[in-house]
């Protein structure tokens, strides 16, 4: 099954599992340990060192609202942007 068809009408947890499987069968823990996946209660904050992803293409799952964000720009701990990709 293609990743695109897996994402149709999927919930964020299912999407994250599909992404993890496509990049070497990694688990949530593996992705979190490698700092590609952050999870939290509420939306991440752009341009704030508290929500610093340290690189682009990092995924953040707001498990309270079931939203997914991706860091789309990163220059420093205080200069980065989280973009909502799943609402």
TATA-V807391 format. One line per field, one symbol per residue. phi: phi as a letter, one per 30 degrees, with the letter a starting at -180 (. if undefined). A space follows every 50 residues. Layout:
phi->???
This chain:
phi->.deeddddhccedddddddeddcjidcededdddicbcbacjddcdhbdd cddiadidcbcdddchcbbbdcbbbaecbabccdcbc
